[in-house]
């Protein structure tokens, strides 16, 4: 970008500045720390100049928005034409409770739905299972059968709203329920759009809500790819998630590297199935965390787009430019929210949301200030939504494309993160892929080590958390929180009992028997799951049937 002559001139001038202006200044006013680092521990230099970017090739490394390598954005106009989707993650109590919250959020300007399921649903068990006791509706909405899904989306036109569902091991079952509800509304599966998270690899890495061993789990995921490409073409059949990896304690580079490598793994398995890459790759989507370190997060998002474009074009030879796009949703960091001085969380969320926007996200969830205590209250979730709206309509950040592009610091940080992430990817490639690396415990150990480092940094005050290890309040302020009482469990169990009583029991048995045979015969299971949910077979019954064929995964103990 600069001639050798110009760079030499800048180098000499920088040396003069360091030995003169800068040195004299720190004699009088020393710097606050000996070493400045990002929240991930990455060293930050005192100043960045064109010398840090002497090897940067503008067209190769940056280019233009909407053009390869998409570092500056996947769309030519970005937010000048269309704002990101404001998609608040929501779910609690019964389907009726959450349906009311959805309608409220839509009335307040939310532009997409995002379903949070309660823990029993995430684990593939029904509300009447002994392990569900005390958990029903507490951390999300209870969905046991098609009857619950029908109520959840009652009065919400599925041909006009996009829906994201955060579900992994049982993703195929919940997606089948959603397809069935659309059909009951008279809406063709060909036109519904949305996303199922469906990223089972990161469950073994971070969130741990797995059910089956990695092999059968990957088979189910590829079943959804194949079925979606043919029958539900506007649906994103996976959201490859770095969010939970980061929440478990990973650094920004680890989140970037492991998420991208997970994506490579899914593509490889789909190609082995015989799928054409350009038939399914345009529907792959990603999900990233937005943490507190503003510039590090922006660099991470930009590096991710560039890396995925290169992988799809050069490693997999995808021909369709849409296959090269890294489309991603962002959620602000839950683990960064603090119970102490909870109103500070509004500021944290604002900074994180701004990083996601400046990084070019396609959709965004902003966490609520009270989420360290409970699921969000109506007031708290409204503030979270208003945060996005103020950024969109009042801040001016959406008026130009990639406004931080060209910043010496941002571009250098982007290049460094990309390089470090490629190193991780090579290590995992050398191990035989992500499934092999998970079985060896490699990424899990890397995340554990990073989480330990950060906790020590907080305890020694190397990293300051306002209100926690510095600037504490003598008396903590109490805030109103949403409470889910036991009447929710009673109501949910009554409905589940009624569904089991009223359905055609012989049809359910036949559907489950057909499903097990299809699993034994290694068929695509989506058509069989769809038939079962339409017969009102429950989530737990479907998953239990598959457990008979696939077994359950037990994580190996590591120290």
C-alpha angles and dihedrals in degrees: 000000000000129000119249088247092054092046091052089051091051091047093055092045091049091052089051091050092048094049094041125022096022097042093049091049097053091049088064098031113023119207117266094244139021091231131021118207140171120252086268092056096255113150116247119207121224094244139008123210139165086281088074090055101041091124095043113122106204097206095040099041102029114010120161133309112275092021134093127309087026094208088141096046141303095248123063093226101026111184095353087080103027133008122228117273111266101220115172113199106234142165136127142150117353128351089260092056093050094043088059091050091050092052090048093050092047089051089053094055104272108151103200139024127240121189123217111196124202120253097262090056091048088053094046098247131124125242091253092059113110091238090058093063110120092010103076110128092342101117100018143342120312112238116174102152146001087276090068093047091051091055093043092061099031109143093007112114107227092198090063104036128064115218131201118199119198099212129126126168093032093034095122091056097049091045090052089053091052092049089050092051090051090052090050087054089053092251118138117233085229091073106035115104137193141093140274113203091220093161104142097168093068088052089066089045102045128341097046098207091132124139111177130040116273096262098055090038091056090047090057091049092052089048088062091048091053096043094044094051090056105032110019102031098167094054125100101227094196140026104200101215132215091160097088092040089058093043088055090060106274121148120244091259092050091049089051096045099043093045093050091045090050087054091052089051093054092049091050093051092047092051090049087055087058098253119149108242095225090053095062109015096078088062096053112109136180137220122207138183122240107211132182102273098091102197096037090057094049091050090049093055093047093047091049093057092048094046095048092049090053092047095050095044101039107023098039101023094228110180102194110085089217087064087062094056121106103208113186146182120211132207122190115245116280093188091057092060115100133209089213113085091354095192087069085070090073089064093045091051092048092054092047093047091050090053090052092050094047087047091057105251120180095212136009142203118196116204121234123244094242100052094108087067106034146323110311122282118227091255093049095048090049090055089050091052092045088054089063093044093051090050090048100046107022110030100061093225092122095055098086134033119256095342093188094051110123095028106140091222096045095046094047092047090048092052093047094049091048092052093049092047092052088054091056091047091052091051091052092045088053090053090056099263139307098299089055091045091051091049088052091049094236103135092037090056092047091053093046091052092050092048090051092049092051094047090053090049090055093046092050091043092241082129117039122214110191112237093010111064096002137025092026123182121234091223125026117228117240118227131194112259136192112256122200108204129200093261086080091061092047092052093046093049091049092053093047090051091050092049091052090048098049102041127092100267095192091053091050091051091049093049092050091047091051090049093053092049091049089051091050090049092049094239125155102276100203097090090049094047090049091053091048096051091047087056087053095249105164127244091248093050092051093047092045089053090054092046087062088061104031103029124214129288120242113194113231115242115247131182 
